[in-house]
Amino acid sequence: MTFNWIKKLWQRLSGTKTPVVSVLRLSGAIGMRTGLSKGLSFAGSADQIAKLFADKTVAAAAVIINSPGGSPVQAALIHDRIRALAQENGIKVLTFAEDVAASGGYMLALAGEEIYAHENSIVGSIGVVSAGFGFQGLIEKLGVERRVHTSGERKAMLDPFKPENPRDAEHLEELQRQVHESFKAMVRARRPGKLKGNEADLFSGLFWTGAKAKDFGLIDGLGDLRSVCREKFGEDVEFRVIQPRRSWLGTERSGVGVAPALEFRAESLIEAIEDRALWARFGL
């Protein structure tokens, strides 16, 4: 304690500045929350991202990611905002994967000039998935009649209460191909000359440990925030953590918001199940 105080006093007297790294944590499924669970969205994280770059004198900006993915649009918006502010302010961005940075979570990681992960982190899943349920058999057993009125031949396509139409499925798969191509283009642009191995494997939707992801060039190294920043900026480096916004209930508002404590709806339960399913894909 005394030694640190003396060291800080000497730094002030000598004009030596302690390097500071601003830190932002992005956790949760992306762009899918309106009910019980916390999640990530561009609107919900924009203020925190701005604060990450508010001090132009920082040595770097660090983003810690723990996300199984979600909306590719929201992930891209968050990614693009981080990149835009990094370039405007001339601040280098380092990203760190914790348990998982997969699918849209890996898209967030691409916002960094350098990407790091724990050797056992889950990284990758560069693909697009759409999942749902078919309830047509259940609704018949319950004796419920489904009534849908549309203006537009295919306005009710992919209705879960009707048998799947191959034409509708083909349309959805084409949309997924387009989004996948956009995702692959982003990876190539952000990791030029770093990717190793067969692209058919890299972009297949598979995911790997951090150690294997390093072999593939999907990340730059293994390590956590403290160890990497101390190696880069010295043992004296300090971390300025951007705190999440709080609602009037005192709960975090890191994503699109948290429902009031007494509110409980079937929609919220379904969202919680979807959230759980996203994490479960990666054994978490």
DRENPAFI-63008 format. One line per 5 residues: number of its first residue (from 1); their letters; for each residue x, z, y of C-alpha. Coordinates in steps of 0.25 Angstrom, whole numbers, plus 5000, padded with zeros to 4 digits. Example, Ala and Ser with C-alpha at 12.3 -4.5 7.8 and 13.67 -1.06 7.14 Angstrom:
1) AS) 5049/5031/4982 ~ 5055/5029/4996
This chain:
1) MTFNW) 5000/5000/5000 ~ 5011/5004/5010 ~ 5020/4992/5006 ~ 5008/4982/5009 ~ 5005/4989/5022
6) IKKLW) 5020/4987/5026 ~ 5020/4973/5021 ~ 5008/4969/5029 ~ 5014/4976/5042 ~ 5027/4968/5040
11) QRLSG) 5019/4955/5039 ~ 5012/4958/5052 ~ 5024/4961/5059 ~ 5032/4949/5054 ~ 5020/4940/5056
16) TKTPV) 5019/4937/5041 ~ 5005/4933/5037 ~ 4999/4937/5024 ~ 4994/4925/5017 ~ 4978/4926/5015
21) VSVLR) 4970/4918/5005 ~ 4955/4918/5008 ~ 4947/4919/4995 ~ 4933/4914/4991 ~ 4926/4917/4978
26) LSGAI) 4916/4906/4973 ~ 4908/4912/4961 ~ 4896/4907/4953 ~ 4888/4895/4949 ~ 4887/4885/4960
31) GMRTG) 4875/4881/4968 ~ 4865/4885/4958 ~ 4860/4899/4963 ~ 4847/4902/4970 ~ 4843/4915/4962
36) LSKGL) 4850/4926/4955 ~ 4864/4922/4953 ~ 4875/4920/4964 ~ 4881/4906/4965 ~ 4889/4896/4973
41) SFAGS) 4884/4886/4983 ~ 4890/4879/4995 ~ 4880/4886/5005 ~ 4883/4900/4999 ~ 4898/4898/4999
46) ADQIA) 4900/4890/5012 ~ 4902/4903/5021 ~ 4912/4909/5012 ~ 4920/4896/5010 ~ 4921/4895/5026
51) KLFAD) 4926/4909/5026 ~ 4937/4905/5016 ~ 4943/4896/5026 ~ 4940/4904/5038 ~ 4954/4909/5040
56) KTVAA) 4963/4896/5041 ~ 4976/4905/5040 ~ 4974/4909/5025 ~ 4984/4904/5015 ~ 4973/4898/5006
61) AAVII) 4959/4899/5002 ~ 4955/4903/4988 ~ 4942/4901/4981 ~ 4939/4909/4968 ~ 4929/4902/4959
66) NSPGG) 4921/4907/4948 ~ 4910/4896/4945 ~ 4905/4889/4933 ~ 4900/4878/4942 ~ 4886/4873/4946
71) SPVQA) 4881/4864/4957 ~ 4892/4853/4959 ~ 4886/4850/4973 ~ 4888/4865/4977 ~ 4902/4866/4971
76) ALIHD) 4906/4853/4978 ~ 4901/4858/4992 ~ 4909/4871/4990 ~ 4921/4864/4986 ~ 4920/4854/4997
81) RIRAL) 4918/4865/5008 ~ 4930/4873/5003 ~ 4939/4860/5003 ~ 4934/4856/5017 ~ 4937/4870/5023
86) AQENG) 4950/4870/5016 ~ 4954/4857/5022 ~ 4949/4860/5036 ~ 4957/4873/5037 ~ 4969/4869/5029
91) IKVLT) 4968/4880/5019 ~ 4972/4878/5004 ~ 4961/4882/4994 ~ 4965/4889/4980 ~ 4954/4890/4970
96) FAEDV) 4953/4900/4958 ~ 4944/4899/4946 ~ 4940/4912/4940 ~ 4932/4913/4927 ~ 4927/4898/4929
101) AASGG) 4928/4887/4939 ~ 4920/4876/4931 ~ 4912/4864/4935 ~ 4908/4867/4950 ~ 4917/4879/4949
106) YMLAL) 4928/4870/4947 ~ 4923/4861/4958 ~ 4925/4873/4967 ~ 4939/4875/4962 ~ 4943/4861/4966
111) AGEEI) 4942/4866/4981 ~ 4955/4872/4979 ~ 4969/4865/4981 ~ 4973/4873/4969 ~ 4964/4879/4958
116) YAHEN) 4968/4891/4950 ~ 4961/4898/4938 ~ 4963/4909/4928 ~ 4968/4904/4915 ~ 4955/4907/4908
121) SIVGS) 4946/4902/4920 ~ 4936/4891/4916 ~ 4939/4878/4924 ~ 4934/4864/4923 ~ 4920/4859/4918
126) IGVVS) 4921/4847/4927 ~ 4908/4841/4924 ~ 4893/4842/4927 ~ 4882/4848/4919 ~ 4867/4849/4920
131) AGFGF) 4859/4858/4911 ~ 4844/4862/4910 ~ 4833/4865/4900 ~ 4822/4857/4894 ~ 4809/4865/4894
136) QGLIE) 4799/4854/4889 ~ 4797/4860/4876 ~ 4795/4874/4881 ~ 4785/4870/4891 ~ 4777/4863/4880
141) KLGVE) 4777/4876/4872 ~ 4772/4884/4883 ~ 4761/4874/4886 ~ 4765/4872/4900 ~ 4762/4858/4907
146) RRVHT) 4773/4853/4916 ~ 4768/4846/4928 ~ 4778/4838/4937 ~ 4773/4828/4948 ~ 4784/4820/4954
151) SGERK) 4785/4808/4964 ~ 4797/4801/4958 ~ 4799/4796/4944 ~ 4810/4805/4940 ~ 4808/4817/4950
156) AMLDP) 4806/4826/4939 ~ 4818/4822/4930 ~ 4825/4832/4922 ~ 4812/4841/4922 ~ 4816/4852/4912
161) FKPEN) 4801/4853/4907 ~ 4802/4838/4902 ~ 4810/4831/4891 ~ 4823/4826/4897 ~ 4822/4812/4901
166) PRDAE) 4835/4804/4897 ~ 4834/4796/4910 ~ 4834/4809/4918 ~ 4846/4814/4910 ~ 4854/4801/4912
171) HLEEL) 4851/4803/4927 ~ 4856/4817/4927 ~ 4869/4813/4919 ~ 4872/4803/4929 ~ 4871/4813/4940
176) QRQVH) 4880/4822/4933 ~ 4891/4811/4931 ~ 4891/4808/4946 ~ 4893/4823/4949 ~ 4904/4824/4938
181) ESFKA) 4911/4812/4944 ~ 4911/4819/4958 ~ 4916/4832/4951 ~ 4928/4824/4944 ~ 4931/4817/4957
186) MVRAR) 4932/4831/4964 ~ 4942/4836/4953 ~ 4951/4824/4954 ~ 4951/4824/4969 ~ 4954/4839/4970
191) RPGKL) 4964/4839/4958 ~ 4972/4826/4960 ~ 4984/4825/4951 ~ 4981/4838/4944 ~ 4971/4835/4933
196) KGNEA) 4977/4833/4920 ~ 4971/4829/4907 ~ 4959/4819/4903 ~ 4949/4818/4914 ~ 4938/4817/4903
201) DLFSG) 4941/4831/4899 ~ 4943/4837/4913 ~ 4930/4831/4918 ~ 4922/4833/4905 ~ 4916/4847/4909
206) LFWTG) 4925/4855/4900 ~ 4931/4868/4906 ~ 4944/4875/4903 ~ 4952/4888/4906 ~ 4960/4889/4918
211) AKAKD) 4973/4887/4910 ~ 4968/4873/4904 ~ 4962/4869/4918 ~ 4976/4870/4923 ~ 4981/4861/4913
216) FGLID) 4971/4851/4916 ~ 4974/4852/4931 ~ 4961/4858/4935 ~ 4967/4870/4941 ~ 4981/4872/4947
221) GLGDL) 4985/4885/4941 ~ 4981/4898/4935 ~ 4979/4911/4943 ~ 4970/4919/4951 ~ 4968/4921/4966
226) RSVCR) 4978/4932/4968 ~ 4989/4927/4959 ~ 4989/4913/4964 ~ 4988/4917/4979 ~ 4999/4927/4978
231) EKFGE) 5008/4916/4971 ~ 5005/4906/4983 ~ 5004/4915/4995 ~ 5012/4928/4991 ~ 5009/4942/4986
236) DVEFR) 5004/4946/5000 ~ 4992/4936/5000 ~ 4979/4942/5004 ~ 4965/4937/5000 ~ 4953/4936/5009
241) VIQPR) 4941/4935/5001 ~ 4929/4929/5006 ~ 4917/4938/5003 ~ 4904/4932/4999 ~ 4892/4933/5008
246) RSWLG) 4882/4944/5005 ~ 4867/4944/5005 ~ 4858/4955/5011 ~ 4857/4961/4997 ~ 4872/4962/4997
251) TERSG) 4874/4952/4986 ~ 4884/4940/4986 ~ 4879/4927/4992 ~ 4891/4918/4987 ~ 4882/4907/4982
256) VGVAP) 4868/4903/4986 ~ 4863/4917/4987 ~ 4858/4928/4978 ~ 4843/4931/4976 ~ 4837/4944/4981
261) ALEFR) 4839/4955/4971 ~ 4824/4956/4967 ~ 4821/4941/4966 ~ 4821/4936/4952 ~ 4816/4922/4948
266) AESLI) 4816/4913/4936 ~ 4824/4903/4944 ~ 4835/4914/4946 ~ 4835/4917/4931 ~ 4837/4902/4928
271) EAIED) 4848/4901/4938 ~ 4855/4914/4932 ~ 4854/4907/4918 ~ 4860/4894/4924 ~ 4871/4902/4930
276) RALWA) 4874/4910/4917 ~ 4874/4896/4910 ~ 4885/4890/4919 ~ 4894/4902/4917 ~ 4892/4902/4902
281) RFGL) 4897/4888/4901 ~ 4911/4894/4903 ~ 4909/4906/4894 ~ 4907/4915/4906
